[in-house]
Amino acid sequence: MNQRPLINLDRSISEIGLGCASYWGNKRFSERQAVAVVHAALDHGITYFDTGHSYSGGYAEARLGRALASSQVSRDGLLISSKAGTRVGNYGRLCKDFSPEWLRRSCEQSLRDLGLGQLPVFYLHGPNPEDFNDDVFGLLESLKAEGKIGLVGVNAFDDHIIKLTVESGQFQCLMPDFNILRPERIPQLAKWREQGFDVFVAGALAGGLYDQRFKQFRGLKSIWYWLRAWKNNRHQLRQAKTLAFLNNHPEHAATQLALAYVLQQPHFSSALLGTTSVAHLTELAGVSAADLGADWAQRIGEQQNTW
């Protein structure tokens, strides 16, 4: 697994990270299989793991903690991040809460869930403009002074929120989305890196919307992913149809090509992917040292120019 350096920490991490959320953290998904995915990631040299206090109804974070505890790998060599600012309310509905009281409570629960003395990276999870305030900044400084968190960042896909993050001068990390369906992010990645941010990209596979395997019915899990795509990514579903040619590569699966496209860009530290399959994880981990090929890269770019 290729490694990439961090700007704000004297270390490197795997250029592919595992996002521990969504259906992976769902109670309906086998804990045994979820743990196997994490152990496979460790075996393939993945050293960055990301989760969130509210993910999968509040279940994913603790599941990641159990998976890491049952492995033979020391947490000292891993970079683990979690998020606060979203909480699970009545009937499982998510709501935003960036009060200092909740941020502290969320952070301390994350430490317990993950079995850590410090969260190496602590993100604000999708803040609104009003959440960039002195009370929040003061709480983050207190948590850092107490040794409970290391680097502080913001996970946001809204350019306006990212702009506020950069302008605030309070953060060292960014987690925007970037994938084959978001080529406009490329110059932004370089700019953020130049401004001194460690950038971790979310959604590196774009949900596999372009992969013919996405259409195959595999029980409840498929229904869950289809409904999420229809709710959140209808525009991207239309774009993804134009990338159907990715399924015709003689050697690589469509998601491998899409991940290779992302990894061509040097201006981020790690690209997060999510999966519930050890076989899929193994397939993707091999992309780290793969060559997309000039012809396929050109064809992808030509199609992107039509959007």
Helices and strands as residue ranges (DSSP letters): E 3-5, E 12-14, E 16-19, G 22-25, H 31-43, E 48-50, H 55-58, H 60-69, G 75-77, E 79-84, E 86-88, G 90-92, E 94-96, H 100-114, E 119-125, G 129-131, H 134-145, E 149-155, H 159-168, E 173-175, G 183-185, H 186-194, E 198-201, G 206-208, G 212-215, H 220-232, H 234-241, G 244-248, H 254-263, E 270-273, H 278-285, G 286-289, H 294-304
